[in-house]
C-alpha cells in the first residue's frame, strides 16, 4: 500500500496537478454561462472528472514524448522521468487509464458528443510534437485548452453554438499568449536542439507583441460574450479585472528583462482564471 501511495504521489507531481487552476475554472465558466446559474453537483462532479482526466492524459503524454528533451534541458532535467523516479510504462498505463476515464465522462455528460473525442485526443497527443516543426505550437496548446469551456457548455446544453466556440477562442488566445511568454525561458535550448517557438523564430520583441495582441483579443471576446448573453455588472467587473492583470503581466516582462516570467506565468494567470470564475458566479447568483 505504501508503494502504491508513493506512485500516486509521484504521478501527481509529474502531471503538476496544481496547474489545473489554468483550465478547470474555464470549464466551470462554460457550464455556468450555459444556464446562467450554478450547475448541479452531478454536473460539477462529472465536469471535474472529465477535466482532471483529460489534463492528466495530456501532461502524461507531454512528459513521455519530451522525456529525452527534458533530460537534456537544465531547466527540466529534474523532472520525474529523466531522474528515473517513475518508469515510462507506469506513466503510459496512467495515460491510458486517464483517457478511458475521460471517454466515460463524455459518455455520461453527452453521449452523442463522443464523436468529438478522437479530435480532442489528437490535440492532446499532437501538441507535444508541434514544437518540433512549427512555431504555432503556442496556439495549438491554446486550442487544446480551449476545449475546456466548450466542454462545460456542452455538458449543460448537450449542444454546440456560437457562444461555445467564442468561449473556446477566449481560452485559446489567453493560453497561447502566456505560453509565448513562458517559451522565453528556453530560447538557448530551443536554438541548440532545433525546436520552434515564436520568441526564437521571430525575436523577443515581436513575440511579446503577439502575446499582447492575443491577450487583447481574449478580453475583447469576453466583452462580446457579455453582450451576447446579456450578462450583468459583476461579469463585466471580472473582465475588467482580467484586463488589468494582463496589463500588469506584460508590464513586468520585456525583451530586456525576463526575470519575472515565472511570476507572470504561474501567479498572474492562475489568479485570472479564479477571479473571472468568481465574478461570473457573483453575476449569476446575485
KEVOBA-602820 format. One record per residue (C-alpha): y, z, x. Coordinates in steps of 0.1 Angstrom, whole numbers, plus 2048, in hexadecimal, padded with zeros to 3 digits. Example, Ala and Ser with C-alpha at 12.3 -4.5 7.8 and 13.67 -1.06 7.14 Angstrom:
2
7D384E87B;7F5847889;
END
This chain:
286
800800800;81880881C;8127E682B;8197D580A;8397E8806;8437DF829;83D7BA822;8517BB802;86E7CC815;86C7B1830;86C795816;88A7A5805;89C7A5826;89278282F;8A077380F;8BF789810;8BC7947EC;8DE7A37EE;8ED7807EF;8E177B7CB;9047887C2;9117657C9;8FD7537AE;8EF76C795;911776786;91775177E;8F574E76D;90076B757;92275B753;91273B745;8FE74F72C;91B764721;93274671C;917734709;91974D6ED;93975F6F5;9277806F4;91079470A;8ED785708;8D079A6FC;8BD7AF716;8A0797711;8B577971C;8C578D739;8A2797746;894774747;8B4765755;8B477F771;88F778778;895753779;8B3756790;8A176F7A7;8827597A9;8967397B0;8AC7487CA;88E7597DB;87C7387DD;89B7267EA;8A1740805;87D74280F;87C71C812;89B71C827;88D73683F;86C723843;87C701847;89670D85F;881726872;882712893;8A770C891;8AC731889;89873B8A7;8AF7258BD;8D07318AE;8DD7528BD;8ED75A89B;8CB758888;8B175F8A3;8AE782895;8A1776874;87E781869;86A76186F;87875A893;87077F89C;84D77D88D;85379A875;842786859;82C76785A;83474484E;815745837;821765827;843756820;833736812;81E74B7FA;83D75D7EF;84F73C7E9;83272F7D3;83274F7BF;85874E7BB;85772A7AF;83B732796;85074F788;86E738785;85A71E771;84C73A75A;870747754;87C72474B;85F720733;867741722;88C73971F;88C715716;86A703718;8786E0712;88E6E3731;86F6E7748;8746C274E;8926CA764;87F6E277B;8736C7793;8976BD799;8A26E179F;8846E57B7;88E6C67C9;8B06D57D0;8A16F77DA;88A6E67F3;8A06CA7FE;8C06DD806;8B36EB826;8AC6C8834;8CD6B982B;8E16C6849;8CA6B285E;8D8691851;8F969783E;9186AC83F;9176AD819;8FD6C981B;9186E2810;91C6D07EF;8F76CD7EA;8F46F27EE;9106F67D5;8FE6E07BC;8DE6F57C1;8F17157B9;90370379D;8E2703789;8E8729784;903728769;8F370975A;8D271C757;8E4739747;8F372272D;8D2711726;8C1732722;8D773B705;8DE7196F4;8BE7076FF;8D46E8703;8EB6D771C;90F6CE715;92F6C7728;9376EC72D;9166F273F;91D6D6757;9406E275D;933705765;91B6F677D;9376E278E;94C702791;9317137A5;9286F47B9;94C6F07C5;9507167CB;92F7197DF;9356F97F3;9587057FC;94D72680B;92E71681B;94670082E;95871F83B;93672F845;92C710858;948715871;932731880;91971788D;92E6FB89B;9216FD8BE;8FD7008B3;8FF6E489A;90E6CD8B4;8F36D58CD;8D66D08B5;8E46B18A3;8EA6C2881;9056B8868;9226CC858;9456C484D;9556DB868;9416C9883;9446A5876;9686A686A;9786C287E;9816E5874;9A36DD865;9966C184E;9776D5844;98C6F483A;9A36DD826;9856CF813;97A6F380D;99C6FB7FE;99B6DC7E8;9786E57DB;9837097D3;9A26FC7C1;98B6E57AC;9757037A3;994716796;9A16F8783;97F6F3772;97F718769;9A0712757;9906F4746;97470B739;98F72372D;99F709717;97E6F870E;96E718700;98E7286F4;98A747709;9A276470B;9BA775723;99F789735;98D769740;9AE75A74B;9B577975F;99377676F;99C752779;9BD75E788;9AB77979C;99275F7A9;9AF7487B3;9C17657C6;9A176E7D8;99B74A7E2;9BE7487EF;9B8768803;99775A810;9A873B81E;9C574F82C;9AF763843;99E743851;9AD729866;9A270F880;9B072689B;9A174688E;97E74887F;97976D887;979777862;96175D855;94777784C;96178B838;96B76B825;94776181F;936782815;951799808;9697837F7;95076B7E6;93A7887DB;9597987CB;9637777BA;9427737A7;94079779C;964799791;96377877E;94478476B;9557A6764;974795756;95F77E741;94C79C732;96D7AC729;97878B719;95B789702;9587AE6F9;97C7BA6F4;
END
